[in-house]
């Protein structure tokens, strides 16, 4: 795909995710190192994506360990573009961002520009507590 068709997005982006009954507005981190998109297990349950469509084995480099995770079908919108993707479900309650946008969405669609979300080494924007709150709403 020509680079002209790629949208420039920041390190963090607000994503709208819809399940069978509800939607949520989530501050997701765009992770070019992640193969697949990932969503917090609690949010997945709240939005009700239905039965898992499969499983995936992922490597967590910080603990040098492989984990098996369920995959659910997720409809999401990021920067005005809509996607249906298999997202792996993970307990992210201890993490600042409850969702990761992986290369399954980023590739051929977006250029991640880290200057859009922080100034030098000051990462205050991606840790803004108000921005990080997950906001649920009706479909």
N, CA, C and O atoms as a DFTB+ gen file, in Angstrom:
556 C
 N C O
     1  1       0.855      -1.171       0.000
     2  2       0.000       0.000       0.000
     3  2       0.901       1.234       0.000
     4  3       1.906       1.279       0.710
     5  1       0.542       2.207      -0.781
     6  2       1.331       3.429      -0.856
     7  2       1.291       4.161       0.479
     8  3       0.265       4.193       1.159
     9  1       2.418       4.741       0.835
    10  2       2.508       5.441       2.114
    11  2       1.514       6.599       2.203
    12  3       1.120       6.991       3.302
    13  1       1.111       7.143       1.069
    14  2       0.161       8.254       1.060
    15  2      -1.178       7.867       1.680
    16  3      -1.883       8.731       2.202
    17  1      -1.543       6.589       1.632
    18  2      -2.813       6.117       2.182
    19  2      -2.736       5.814       3.675
    20  3      -3.755       5.543       4.310
    21  1      -1.549       5.860       4.223
    22  2      -1.390       5.581       5.645
    23  2      -1.668       6.845       6.444
    24  3      -1.212       7.933       6.092
    25  1      -2.423       6.683       7.527
    26  2      -2.683       7.812       8.423
    27  2      -1.620       7.852       9.493
    28  3      -1.134       6.814       9.942
    29  1      -1.262       9.047       9.897
    30  2      -0.300       9.231      10.976
    31  2      -1.081       9.259      12.289
    32  3      -2.015      10.043      12.457
    33  1      -0.680       8.390      13.208
    34  2      -1.326       8.334      14.518
    35  2      -0.254       8.437      15.591
    36  3       0.938       8.311      15.309
    37  1      -0.687       8.666      16.816
    38  2       0.248       8.800      17.923
    39  2       0.535       7.488      18.621
    40  3      -0.038       6.451      18.288
    41  1       1.420       7.547      19.581
    42  2       1.763       6.381      20.383
    43  2       0.532       5.851      21.112
    44  3       0.361       4.642      21.265
    45  1      -0.320       6.767      21.559
    46  2      -1.599       6.360      22.135
    47  2      -2.708       6.979      21.302
    48  3      -2.583       8.098      20.805
    49  1      -3.787       6.234      21.159
    50  2      -4.938       6.698      20.384
    51  2      -6.211       6.259      21.097
    52  3      -6.257       5.201      21.725
    53  1      -7.235       7.089      20.988
    54  2      -8.534       6.704      21.524
    55  2      -9.193       5.782      20.503
    56  3      -9.308       6.112      19.322
    57  1      -9.619       4.627      20.986
    58  2     -10.221       3.603      20.143
    59  2     -11.647       3.362      20.623
    60  3     -11.901       3.306      21.826
    61  1     -12.568       3.222      19.687
    62  2     -13.945       2.859      20.019
    63  2     -14.102       1.376      19.691
    64  3     -13.858       0.946      18.563
    65  1     -14.513       0.603      20.695
    66  2     -14.636      -0.840      20.568
    67  2     -16.068      -1.226      20.913
    68  3     -16.605      -0.788      21.931
    69  1     -16.689      -2.048      20.064
    70  2     -18.070      -2.461      20.323
    71  2     -18.196      -3.973      20.434
    72  3     -17.637      -4.730      19.639
    73  1     -18.954      -4.388      21.451
    74  2     -19.304      -5.786      21.625
    75  2     -20.751      -5.989      21.233
    76  3     -21.297      -5.205      20.457
    77  1     -21.383      -7.029      21.755
    78  2     -22.762      -7.345      21.353
    79  2     -23.787      -6.371      21.935
    80  3     -24.830      -6.140      21.324
    81  1     -23.505      -5.800      23.099
    82  2     -24.494      -4.939      23.752
    83  2     -24.005      -3.530      24.049
    84  3     -24.807      -2.599      24.110
    85  1     -22.712      -3.363      24.234
    86  2     -22.148      -2.078      24.637
    87  2     -20.929      -1.748      23.791
    88  3     -20.402      -2.580      23.052
    89  1     -20.504      -0.499      23.932
    90  2     -19.257      -0.031      23.320
    91  2     -18.404       0.601      24.412
    92  3     -18.887       0.876      25.511
    93  1     -17.142       0.826      24.101
    94  2     -16.244       1.493      25.042
    95  2     -15.276       2.376      24.282
    96  3     -14.881       2.089      23.152
    97  1     -14.910       3.458      24.943
    98  2     -13.890       4.373      24.449
    99  2     -12.648       4.076      25.287
   100  3     -12.662       4.241      26.507
   101  1     -11.578       3.639      24.631
   102  2     -10.390       3.158      25.332
   103  2      -9.148       3.866      24.794
   104  3      -8.987       4.006      23.581
   105  1      -8.283       4.305      25.681
   106  2      -6.976       4.823      25.269
   107  2      -6.067       3.620      25.061
   108  3      -5.667       2.953      26.015
   109  1      -5.750       3.354      23.805
   110  2      -4.916       2.202      23.465
   111  2      -3.515       2.662      23.126
   112  3      -3.311       3.781      22.654
   113  1      -2.555       1.791      23.370
   114  2      -1.184       2.099      22.995
   115  2      -0.893       1.376      21.681
   116  3      -1.199       0.192      21.541
   117  1      -0.312       2.076      20.733
   118  2       0.021       1.510      19.423
   119  2       1.409       0.897      19.530
   120  3       2.403       1.613      19.649
   121  1       1.473      -0.412      19.488
   122  2       2.703      -1.146      19.763
   123  2       3.188      -1.849      18.499
   124  3       2.677      -2.908      18.135
   125  1       4.172      -1.256      17.834
   126  2       4.697      -1.846      16.599
   127  2       5.445      -3.156      16.856
   128  3       5.757      -3.887      15.917
   129  1       5.731      -3.449      18.113
   130  2       6.390      -4.708      18.460
   131  2       5.412      -5.839      18.724
   132  3       5.817      -6.996      18.837
   133  1       4.119      -5.515      18.825
   134  2       3.099      -6.531      19.102
   135  2       2.531      -7.046      17.778
   136  3       2.099      -6.263      16.932
   137  1       2.536      -8.335      17.612
   138  2       1.995      -8.935      16.389
   139  2       0.493      -8.724      16.310
   140  3      -0.035      -8.371      15.255
   141  1      -0.197      -8.940      17.428
   142  2      -1.652      -8.864      17.424
   143  2      -2.176      -7.838      18.423
   144  3      -1.479      -7.432      19.352
   145  1      -3.398      -7.443      18.209
   146  2      -4.105      -6.539      19.099
   147  2      -4.503      -7.301      20.357
   148  3      -4.809      -8.492      20.298
   149  1      -4.499      -6.615      21.489
   150  2      -4.812      -7.245      22.769
   151  2      -5.758      -6.349      23.557
   152  3      -5.638      -5.125      23.519
   153  1      -6.699      -6.962      24.272
   154  2      -7.661      -6.212      25.078
   155  2      -7.756      -6.830      26.467
   156  3      -7.593      -8.038      26.635
   157  1      -8.021      -5.990      27.452
   158  2      -8.136      -6.430      28.835
   159  2      -9.300      -7.410      29.003
   160  3     -10.359      -7.226      28.402
   161  1      -9.110      -8.430      29.803
   162  2     -10.118      -9.472      30.026
   163  2     -11.402      -8.921      30.644
   164  3     -12.496      -9.351      30.278
   165  1     -11.281      -7.985      31.567
   166  2     -12.465      -7.400      32.208
   167  2     -13.307      -6.633      31.199
   168  3     -14.533      -6.743      31.198
   169  1     -12.654      -5.858      30.344
   170  2     -13.371      -5.104      29.306
   171  2     -14.003      -6.056      28.306
   172  3     -15.133      -5.840      27.868
   173  1     -13.286      -7.100      27.947
   174  2     -13.810      -8.094      27.013
   175  2     -15.103      -8.715      27.544
   176  3     -16.071      -8.895      26.806
   177  1     -15.098      -9.031      28.817
   178  2     -16.280      -9.619      29.452
   179  2     -17.434      -8.612      29.489
   180  3     -18.576      -8.969      29.200
   181  1     -17.141      -7.360      29.841
   182  2     -18.153      -6.309      29.933
   183  2     -18.800      -6.030      28.568
   184  3     -20.013      -5.838      28.483
   185  1     -17.994      -6.009      27.508
   186  2     -18.516      -5.719      26.177
   187  2     -19.174      -6.936      25.525
   188  3     -19.971      -6.783      24.600
   189  1     -18.852      -8.128      25.991
   190  2     -19.428      -9.381      25.499
   191  2     -19.189      -9.572      23.999
   192  3     -20.066      -9.308      23.175
   193  1     -17.992     -10.034      23.669
   194  2     -17.641     -10.312      22.284
   195  2     -18.105     -11.696      21.835
   196  3     -17.879     -12.083      20.689
   197  1     -18.744     -12.433      22.721
   198  2     -19.190     -13.778      22.370
   199  2     -18.114     -14.806      22.672
   200  3     -17.125     -14.527      23.350
   201  1     -18.335     -15.990      22.152
   202  2     -17.393     -17.086      22.388
   203  2     -16.058     -16.809      21.714
   204  3     -16.014     -16.180      20.657
   205  1     -14.965     -17.278      22.320
   206  2     -13.655     -17.126      21.677
   207  2     -13.646     -17.809      20.308
   208  3     -14.301     -18.831      20.107
   209  1     -12.899     -17.232      19.382
   210  2     -12.803     -17.815      18.036
   211  2     -11.532     -18.636      17.876
   212  3     -11.287     -19.197      16.808
   213  1     -10.727     -18.711      18.921
   214  2      -9.493     -19.481      18.877
   215  2      -8.587     -19.122      20.029
   216  3      -8.986     -18.439      20.973
   217  1      -7.359     -19.598      19.934
   218  2      -6.331     -19.274      20.929
   219  2      -5.043     -18.925      20.189
   220  3      -4.865     -19.244      19.014
   221  1      -4.165     -18.267      20.911
   222  2      -2.859     -17.893      20.359
   223  2      -1.832     -18.049      21.465
   224  3      -2.135     -17.842      22.640
   225  1      -0.623     -18.413      21.088
   226  2       0.476     -18.458      22.043
   227  2       1.318     -17.214      21.804
   228  3       1.775     -16.965      20.689
   229  1       1.519     -16.436      22.862
   230  2       2.299     -15.201      22.754
   231  2       3.493     -15.268      23.696
   232  3       3.450     -15.896      24.754
   233  1       4.553     -14.601      23.275
   234  2       5.768     -14.542      24.080
   235  2       5.790     -13.225      24.831
   236  3       5.633     -12.163      24.228
   237  1       5.982     -13.282      26.136
   238  2       6.155     -12.070      26.936
   239  2       7.648     -11.927      27.193
   240  3       8.206     -12.632      28.033
   241  1       8.306     -11.003      26.463
   242  2       9.758     -10.899      26.597
   243  2      10.230     -10.425      27.963
   244  3      11.364     -10.706      28.350
   245  1       9.386      -9.712      28.699
   246  2       9.825      -9.210      30.005
   247  2      10.018     -10.333      31.020
   248  3      10.798     -10.190      31.962
   249  1       9.318     -11.440      30.835
   250  2       9.498     -12.579      31.748
   251  2      10.008     -13.815      31.003
   252  3      10.132     -14.893      31.584
   253  1      10.302     -13.645      29.709
   254  2      10.813     -14.721      28.864
   255  2       9.962     -15.990      28.975
   256  3      10.477     -17.084      29.208
   257  1       8.665     -15.818      28.806
   258  2       7.720     -16.902      28.979
   259  2       6.642     -16.842      27.903
   260  3       6.287     -15.763      27.430
   261  1       6.122     -18.012      27.516
   262  2       5.028     -18.071      26.554
   263  2       3.714     -18.269      27.296
   264  3       3.643     -18.986      28.294
   265  1       2.673     -17.614      26.783
   266  2       1.345     -17.713      27.375
   267  2       0.322     -18.030      26.292
   268  3       0.426     -17.547      25.165
   269  1      -0.659     -18.839      26.644
   270  2      -1.753     -19.119      25.725
   271  2      -2.900     -18.192      26.089
   272  3      -3.278     -18.087      27.256
   273  1      -3.465     -17.505      25.063
   274  2      -4.572     -16.575      25.286
   275  2      -5.707     -16.856      24.322
   276  3      -5.494     -17.312      23.198
   277  1      -6.921     -16.576      24.783
   278  2      -8.086     -16.697      23.914
   279  2      -8.122     -15.519      22.947
   280  3      -7.609     -14.440      23.243
   281  1      -8.731     -15.740      21.795
   282  2      -8.927     -14.688      20.803
   283  2     -10.427     -14.474      20.635
   284  3     -11.192     -15.430      20.505
   285  1     -10.839     -13.200      20.639
   286  2     -12.240     -12.843      20.403
   287  2     -12.315     -11.919      19.189
   288  3     -11.367     -11.192      18.890
   289  1     -13.452     -11.955      18.495
   290  2     -13.645     -11.083      17.348
   291  2     -14.082      -9.714      17.835
   292  3     -15.097      -9.586      18.519
   293  1     -13.312      -8.684      17.479
   294  2     -13.530      -7.329      17.967
   295  2     -13.752      -6.379      16.787
   296  3     -13.012      -6.397      15.803
   297  1     -14.785      -5.553      16.912
   298  2     -15.012      -4.468      15.958
   299  2     -14.542      -3.189      16.624
   300  3     -14.978      -2.856      17.726
   301  1     -13.645      -2.468      15.949
   302  2     -13.121      -1.248      16.541
   303  2     -12.930      -0.172      15.491
   304  3     -12.858      -0.436      14.291
   305  1     -12.852       1.051      15.989
   306  2     -12.578       2.204      15.131
   307  2     -11.420       2.980      15.724
   308  3     -11.410       3.306      16.911
   309  1     -10.441       3.272      14.873
   310  2      -9.277       4.046      15.285
   311  2      -8.987       5.067      14.188
   312  3      -8.858       4.716      13.015
   313  1      -8.888       6.309      14.579
   314  2      -8.589       7.403      13.653
   315  2      -9.516       7.395      12.432
   316  3      -9.083       7.612      11.300
   317  1     -10.798       7.138      12.695
   318  2     -11.801       7.181      11.631
   319  2     -11.852       5.954      10.739
   320  3     -12.637       5.926       9.792
   321  1     -11.051       4.950      11.005
   322  2     -11.048       3.712      10.205
   323  2     -11.584       2.561      11.044
   324  3     -11.262       2.427      12.225
   325  1     -12.403       1.738      10.414
   326  2     -13.022       0.609      11.115
   327  2     -12.340      -0.698      10.752
   328  3     -11.920      -0.918       9.616
   329  1     -12.244      -1.571      11.775
   330  2     -11.591      -2.866      11.608
   331  2     -12.363      -3.942      12.353
   332  3     -12.991      -3.679      13.378
   333  1     -12.306      -5.155      11.824
   334  2     -12.764      -6.331      12.551
   335  2     -11.528      -7.216      12.657
   336  3     -10.938      -7.604      11.649
   337  1     -11.149      -7.524      13.882
   338  2      -9.886      -8.211      14.106
   339  2     -10.030      -9.212      15.243
   340  3     -10.860      -9.034      16.134
   341  1      -9.231     -10.247      15.210
   342  2      -9.151     -11.185      16.320
   343  2      -8.179     -10.622      17.344
   344  3      -6.982     -10.516      17.076
   345  1      -8.687     -10.264      18.512
   346  2      -7.840      -9.690      19.567
   347  2      -7.630     -10.716      20.667
   348  3      -8.560     -11.421      21.059
   349  1      -6.402     -10.794      21.161
   350  2      -6.173     -11.724      22.265
   351  2      -6.581     -11.053      23.574
   352  3      -6.462      -9.840      23.743
   353  1      -7.060     -11.879      24.480
   354  2      -7.592     -11.402      25.754
   355  2      -6.560     -11.658      26.846
   356  3      -6.056     -12.770      27.002
   357  1      -6.257     -10.595      27.598
   358  2      -5.218     -10.661      28.626
   359  2      -5.664      -9.861      29.846
   360  3      -6.367      -8.860      29.710
   361  1      -5.261     -10.296      31.025
   362  2      -5.503      -9.509      32.230
   363  2      -4.544      -8.319      32.210
   364  3      -3.343      -8.475      32.432
   365  1      -5.087      -7.130      31.943
   366  2      -4.277      -5.920      31.868
   367  2      -4.619      -4.956      33.019
   368  3      -4.306      -3.768      32.943
   369  1      -5.257      -5.465      34.081
   370  2      -5.691      -4.599      35.178
   371  2      -4.531      -3.861      35.828
   372  3      -4.718      -2.755      36.335
   373  1      -3.358      -4.436      35.827
   374  2      -2.188      -3.813      36.450
   375  2      -1.417      -2.906      35.476
   376  3      -0.397      -2.328      35.850
   377  1      -1.894      -2.780      34.246
   378  2      -1.202      -1.985      33.233
   379  2      -1.925      -0.659      32.985
   380  3      -3.139      -0.568      33.169
   381  1      -1.187       0.358      32.571
   382  2      -1.793       1.675      32.357
   383  2      -2.768       1.670      31.188
   384  3      -3.810       2.322      31.258
   385  1      -2.457       0.953      30.121
   386  2      -3.324       0.908      28.942
   387  2      -4.033      -0.442      28.879
   388  3      -3.410      -1.499      28.972
   389  1      -5.332      -0.374      28.719
   390  2      -6.158      -1.589      28.745
   391  2      -6.277      -2.245      27.373
   392  3      -6.938      -3.272      27.219
   393  1      -5.627      -1.637      26.377
   394  2      -5.663      -2.204      25.041
   395  2      -4.369      -1.874      24.306
   396  3      -3.794      -0.798      24.472
   397  1      -3.928      -2.827      23.493
   398  2      -2.778      -2.639      22.612
   399  2      -3.270      -2.791      21.182
   400  3      -3.992      -3.735      20.862
   401  1      -2.878      -1.857      20.326
   402  2      -3.132      -1.998      18.896
   403  2      -1.852      -2.566      18.301
   404  3      -0.794      -1.941      18.371
   405  1      -1.955      -3.757      17.714
   406  2      -0.781      -4.447      17.181
   407  2      -0.619      -4.265      15.685
   408  3      -1.371      -3.537      15.037
   409  1       0.387      -4.948      15.157
   410  2       0.687      -4.848      13.727
   411  2      -0.430      -5.386      12.849
   412  3      -0.502      -5.039      11.671
   413  1      -1.308      -6.232      13.396
   414  2      -2.426      -6.737      12.595
   415  2      -3.319      -5.597      12.117
   416  3      -4.008      -5.742      11.108
   417  1      -3.322      -4.470      12.820
   418  2      -4.076      -3.284      12.402
   419  2      -3.130      -2.217      11.850
   420  3      -3.451      -1.572      10.852
   421  1      -1.991      -2.025      12.471
   422  2      -1.078      -0.948      12.090
   423  2      -0.501      -1.121      10.687
   424  3      -0.391      -0.156       9.931
   425  1      -0.137      -2.348      10.349
   426  2       0.543      -2.610       9.079
   427  2      -0.314      -2.184       7.889
   428  3      -1.480      -2.565       7.788
   429  1       0.252      -1.416       7.016
   430  2      -0.403      -0.910       5.797
   431  2      -1.485       0.135       6.048
   432  3      -2.063       0.649       5.090
   433  1      -1.775       0.463       7.298
   434  2      -2.838       1.421       7.597
   435  2      -2.357       2.695       8.275
   436  3      -2.904       3.772       8.041
   437  1      -1.330       2.572       9.118
   438  2      -0.929       3.713       9.943
   439  2       0.585       3.839      10.052
   440  3       1.326       2.868       9.899
   441  1       1.019       5.058      10.320
   442  2       2.397       5.346      10.697
   443  2       2.320       5.867      12.127
   444  3       1.610       6.836      12.397
   445  1       3.043       5.232      13.041
   446  2       3.022       5.649      14.440
   447  2       4.065       6.745      14.637
   448  3       5.264       6.517      14.482
   449  1       3.586       7.934      14.979
   450  2       4.423       9.110      15.196
   451  2       4.427       9.410      16.695
   452  3       3.478       9.991      17.222
   453  1       5.504       9.008      17.375
   454  2       5.543       9.158      18.830
   455  2       5.548      10.614      19.272
   456  3       5.230      10.897      20.427
   457  1       5.900      11.546      18.391
   458  2       5.893      12.956      18.774
   459  2       4.482      13.484      18.979
   460  3       4.303      14.556      19.557
   461  1       3.483      12.752      18.515
   462  2       2.099      13.187      18.692
   463  2       1.591      12.932      20.109
   464  3       0.548      13.468      20.482
   465  1       2.284      12.144      20.895
   466  2       1.774      11.823      22.215
   467  2       2.720      12.124      23.362
   468  3       2.351      11.953      24.524
   469  1       3.891      12.554      23.070
   470  2       4.754      12.996      24.169
   471  2       5.789      13.976      23.648
   472  3       6.059      14.050      22.449
   473  1       6.348      14.707      24.559
   474  2       7.315      15.740      24.238
   475  2       8.670      15.285      24.771
   476  3       8.923      15.333      25.975
   477  1       9.524      14.850      23.875
   478  2      10.841      14.359      24.295
   479  2      10.700      13.136      25.178
   480  3      10.075      12.150      24.787
   481  1      11.282      13.196      26.378
   482  2      11.193      12.059      27.295
   483  2      10.061      12.243      28.300
   484  3       9.910      11.429      29.211
   485  1       9.260      13.306      28.149
   486  2       8.152      13.559      29.061
   487  2       6.917      12.793      28.584
   488  3       6.253      13.216      27.637
   489  1       6.616      11.693      29.221
   490  2       5.521      10.833      28.788
   491  2       4.207      11.125      29.505
   492  3       3.360      10.238      29.612
   493  1       4.018      12.348      29.998
   494  2       2.828      12.647      30.790
   495  2       1.532      12.438      30.005
   496  3       0.523      12.040      30.587
   497  1       1.540      12.696      28.701
   498  2       0.319      12.547      27.909
   499  2      -0.177      11.106      27.921
   500  3      -1.378      10.868      28.049
   501  1       0.725      10.152      27.791
   502  2       0.264       8.766      27.738
   503  2      -0.068       8.212      29.125
   504  3      -0.510       7.069      29.242
   505  1       0.139       8.999      30.160
   506  2      -0.208       8.567      31.511
   507  2      -1.295       9.447      32.121
   508  3      -1.538       9.379      33.326
   509  1      -1.946      10.268      31.312
   510  2      -3.024      11.145      31.760
   511  2      -4.164      10.282      32.303
   512  3      -4.801       9.550      31.546
   513  1      -4.422      10.365      33.600
   514  2      -5.404       9.489      34.250
   515  2      -6.809       9.640      33.675
   516  3      -7.548       8.659      33.588
   517  1      -7.182      10.837      33.287
   518  2      -8.520      11.053      32.719
   519  2      -8.627      10.379      31.351
   520  3      -9.645       9.758      31.043
   521  1      -7.595      10.496      30.543
   522  2      -7.570       9.862      29.227
   523  2      -7.587       8.339      29.337
   524  3      -8.169       7.655      28.495
   525  1      -6.945       7.816      30.377
   526  2      -6.817       6.367      30.528
   527  2      -8.085       5.684      31.042
   528  3      -8.180       4.457      31.007
   529  1      -9.060       6.463      31.517
   530  2     -10.305       5.864      32.004
   531  2     -11.102       5.270      30.830
   532  3     -11.324       5.929      29.814
   533  1     -11.514       4.035      30.997
   534  2     -12.348       3.383      29.989
   535  2     -13.765       3.894      30.178
   536  3     -14.296       3.864      31.288
   537  1     -14.373       4.358      29.109
   538  2     -15.737       4.902      29.179
   539  2     -16.664       4.015      28.366
   540  3     -16.527       3.906      27.147
   541  1     -17.617       3.376      29.055
   542  2     -18.571       2.503      28.389
   543  2     -19.787       3.322      27.950
   544  3     -20.158       4.291      28.612
   545  1     -20.400       2.931      26.837
   546  2     -21.617       3.575      26.374
   547  2     -22.458       2.572      25.592
   548  3     -21.954       1.548      25.130
   549  1     -23.754       2.883      25.448
   550  2     -24.675       1.993      24.737
   551  2     -24.427       2.064      23.241
   552  3     -23.957       3.072      22.711
   553  1     -24.755       0.970      22.579
   554  2     -24.613       0.914      21.119
   555  2     -25.563       1.848      20.437
   556  3     -25.576       1.927      19.209
